[in-house]
Amino acid sequence: MYDAENNVYKNFHVPYINVAKIFWNNDGDRIAFIGEKNSDFELCTIDLKNGKYSVVNKLNPEDIKSFSEKYIIWK
């Protein structure tokens, strides 16, 4: 991920082979994403300040189809 304010790249290490969707927080302090691991999907968040991620919920592949946009902003 690129931090334009500080002109640096940030690496976030997460155990997923694919990121299906990214959701941006209006405050810019965290993002959420749907990650794929071994054909399982999980909704996760990453704290952009400390780089820690957590799993919010496991998802079914059918749930992924309900998201029509590649990115979504949440409040």
C-alpha positions as CSV (number, residue, x, y, z in Angstrom):
1,M,0.0,0.0,0.0
2,Y,1.3,3.5,-0.9
3,D,1.2,6.3,1.7
4,A,1.0,9.4,-0.5
5,E,1.2,11.8,2.5
6,N,4.6,10.4,3.6
7,N,5.7,9.2,0.2
8,V,6.4,5.6,1.4
9,Y,5.2,2.1,0.7
10,K,3.7,0.1,3.6
11,N,3.6,-3.7,3.7
12,F,0.9,-5.4,5.6
13,H,1.5,-9.2,6.1
14,V,-1.7,-11.1,6.0
15,P,-2.1,-14.9,5.4
16,Y,-4.2,-14.6,2.3
17,I,-3.6,-15.7,-1.3
18,N,-6.0,-13.1,-2.7
19,V,-7.7,-9.9,-1.7
20,A,-11.2,-9.9,-3.3
21,K,-12.5,-6.5,-2.1
22,I,-11.2,-3.5,-0.2
23,F,-13.3,-1.2,1.9
24,W,-11.9,2.3,2.9
25,N,-12.7,4.0,6.2
26,N,-13.5,7.7,5.9
27,D,-11.1,8.5,8.8
28,G,-8.2,6.8,7.0
29,D,-7.2,4.9,10.1
30,R,-8.0,1.4,8.9
31,I,-9.2,-0.6,6.0
32,A,-11.3,-3.7,5.7
33,F,-10.9,-6.3,3.1
34,I,-12.1,-9.7,2.1
35,G,-9.3,-12.2,1.9
36,E,-9.2,-15.6,0.4
37,K,-7.3,-18.5,2.0
38,N,-7.7,-22.1,0.9
39,S,-11.0,-21.3,-0.9
40,D,-12.4,-19.8,2.3
41,F,-13.2,-16.1,2.5
42,E,-12.9,-13.8,5.6
43,L,-13.8,-10.2,6.2
44,C,-10.9,-8.6,8.0
45,T,-9.7,-5.2,9.1
46,I,-6.2,-3.7,9.3
47,D,-5.2,-0.9,11.6
48,L,-3.0,1.3,9.4
49,K,-1.1,2.7,12.3
50,N,0.2,-0.5,13.8
51,G,-0.4,-2.9,10.9
52,K,-2.4,-5.4,13.0
53,Y,-5.2,-7.2,11.3
54,S,-8.1,-9.1,12.7
55,V,-10.8,-11.4,11.3
56,V,-14.3,-9.9,11.6
57,N,-16.4,-12.7,10.0
58,K,-16.1,-15.7,7.8
59,L,-18.0,-15.4,4.5
60,N,-19.5,-17.8,2.0
61,P,-18.5,-17.5,-1.7
62,E,-22.1,-16.5,-2.4
63,D,-21.7,-13.5,0.0
64,I,-18.8,-12.1,-2.2
65,K,-21.1,-11.8,-5.2
66,S,-23.4,-9.4,-3.3
67,F,-20.6,-6.7,-3.4
68,S,-20.9,-5.0,-6.8
69,E,-18.1,-2.5,-6.4
70,K,-14.4,-3.2,-6.2
71,Y,-14.0,-0.8,-3.3
72,I,-16.5,0.7,-0.9
73,I,-16.2,3.6,1.6
74,W,-17.7,3.1,5.0
75,K,-18.3,5.5,7.9
